Amino acid sequence: MKIRNSIWRRGTCLLLAVLFLFTDKIEAKADMYWPEGPSINTPSAIVIEINSGAVLYEKNSDEQNYPASITKIMTTMLALEYAELDEIVTFSADAVFKNEGNTSHIARDLNEQMTMEQCLYAVMLESANECAYAVAEHIGQKLGGDYQTFIDLMNQRAAEIGCTNTHFANANGLPDKNHYTSAHDMALISAEAYKNEAFRIIIETRIYRIPPTNKHSEITPLNNHHAMISNYKTREHLYEYCTGGKTGYTNAAGATLVSYAEKDGLALVCVVMKTNSGVYYKDTRNMFEHCFQNFQKVSIGENGTAGEDGSVSTGIMNNYEAFVKLDENAQIVLPITADLADVEMSLVNEDLPSGVIAQLNYTYGGHVAGCANVVFSNAKVEENYFEGQEKPSDVNVVVIKLGYIFTILGIIVGIGAVILIGKRLYDNYYVIRHDMEVKKQRRERFRPVSGRKKKWKKKDRMFK
């Protein structure tokens, strides 16, 4: 018999309730220490730990500002999600003539053709505006629309990620009053992009060469302009833990910068906006150093799912895997003076990402430390345990024979009753035996008395 979604949800909620009860929960204390960040000159900035989503430092991070060319992080992320790297991109008149009037371009020609991979390297390393436009136009047409289709997709994706102060009007960051974001939103976008391996490979590349095309007979060299990872212009700002990033500048936006860094298990993204090139590398470095020195990664998978003896539950009577589990990659970030026992936890089961059943959100002293997703485990069970041929890829519905469940419960109750009765009899064996002996002795003892009474009655009758 098929269990409807409502029944499955109730079962899942029961399981999550048990998980919630058996997970350590200690109320956060008001005086918990959160490291105070460095003093910076940048007006708007933020540092987020990518894997946990924890905000480690922020300054006016929700203010709306013009992003300039760090917009291209969103453009590149969507291109990697909606296109293959070997797709051929053809440069239209709009791509060439609407964008080559500015300084950020690599001089592409009308009807020139490049692969998507070559275009994205040009976008992220040389900040080529005509390449960003051509990429957006190509994907918009691929989706059955045009350039504006891609812009709409940018805004849709931003909303999905959780951006609340963002609106994109173009794919390259050229000045537009309707093109804005915040440091916080840009950090969310940048963190999402960093989860894509192809994106990470592109941004950590120092030098790239575009081979001759149908319009250029020579090689086009590309250089990474982010000075914390590339010495293209100077070695002054090189930072050993930097893994890439994106620069940006317009007169309206000022200098903007997105930078990534990894150390000791922490993966950080730092966003600075509305600043100037004289301070943004220094401020970014100071924020990175502050976070690496004062925070630590704590794995939820290693600390929150095993029993006290280190064992892990494998389902009913340890015969099957659990149907749901905590995401094994889940982690939170805490000050180095704190540990998991200091964290407050809450259960969330609404407005969740696709494939996530629930979330355990962790906070420390009022600061978000991260979350752990509860997901389906894809447990394998015997074929006769489930019923039905179709199984959706996201596993939203489980079809179970209720008879098996009630039978198992009945057997368990019956066995429990037999064990209890047997134990009761065993514990009272000698008492019962003693009672039986006493009753037997009483019967033996009073039987003669009863017989004599009858004889006396006979004799009495004879005398009468």
C-alpha angles and dihedrals in degrees: 000000000000118000112221122234092257092056092047090049090053091050091048091049090052090052091047090049090055090048090050093050094050095046117092112258122183122170114247114250120231093230096054111137120247114181114249112235129234124274109256135182095221110106096215126026145142141183120206129183102232102213097046101028089228115156106226099176136006141170120185087330096161096057114117114242139160110267101203112190098349080082085081090074089071091044092052094044092053092045090056090048097048106031142046119242093239096055114121116242117201118203113233127203090260092052093050106035100035093053111030093075090078128071098250105080142095097224102255119182134227111283092006113153129216135160119259089247092056091047093052093050088052090049096050102033103035097020089232107190096194089054092051090051093047091049092050092047092048094052093043090055091045088057091051097263139070142257092306089055088064092048089053088050090053091056093044092051092047090055091049090053091052103260114157103171101045137105124164123206099172142014100242108044100249112161115285128149089226093052110087145126141167132248089250094051091044089053090053091051093045092048091051092049092050091062088069111088094209089054091052091050091052098048095047092053113108099190132017131178124212108208122226114296135199088276103032122054094190132071115262112219119212125198129194108243097197102109096202091067103021132054092202091126105007142358093212097096101038111137119193095215096048114113099183143292145172133268127211140183141169130151090249096046100036114207118337127182138184116193134179127204136172131199137147093359094309118120110195135187119195124194125191123182141182093018136111134260092246093070110019097086092046093047092047092051092049092051092048092050092048092053096045091050098045108034137062137195118244118193114222091194092059097040108030111042108048126082124247091270092051094255122135123218115248099188134266110005087346090280098116139031117258113266091228132032143172114270103266090219094054115127140161132208123230137171111273089249093060136071138194093274089066094059128103116218133202132183120233123187103164134080092014130166118261113284094018118117097189142336133232106212118202126203132180121199091339093310122115107246098180141276141255120221120222106217139170112275096211087230116190116228136169114292094241091057092071128042129209134057103236120074116180117227093241092047098225096156130042119199113210136173105242090200091068091052094049091044092052091047091048092050091049092050092046093049090047091052093049091049092050093048092046092050091049092052092046093050092049099039096110093042091053091046091050091050091051092051092049092051091049092051091050091053091049092046098052098039096084091048090054091050095050091053089058093051092049090053091053093050091048090054091050093054091050 
